[in-house]
């Protein structure tokens, strides 16, 4: 389910902190999610498997619609030029998890952390 259907007062702080009041079954809970943690900039395009898009973006905003929340920004390309305005549907990548905003994107750093927590990757020789 898209997070905006169970959230209200959705807005952006400092160009990369998504803030909302999220339903948690018994009421509403103020929640935040740092979009820089999973949204990056790859040569002027949003990249949800990267990080720190706001470091190379201008005119950052969000559009809150009935069916989606869209991140909007002009992103720098590798050559330093500014790409035209780009849009990213955040509703595809964020959920309201019992009053907490959570990304459902598996970034390389998140996968590395998970592997470390599980004790590494073990290879078993075939029989």
Protein Blocks (a to p, Z undefined) as FASTA:
>chain_A
ZZklmgghiaceehlaccddddehjaccdddddfklmpcceehiacfkbghklmmcghia
cdddfkbccdddddddfkopacddddddfklmccceehiacdfbdcfklmmmmmmmnopa
addddZZ
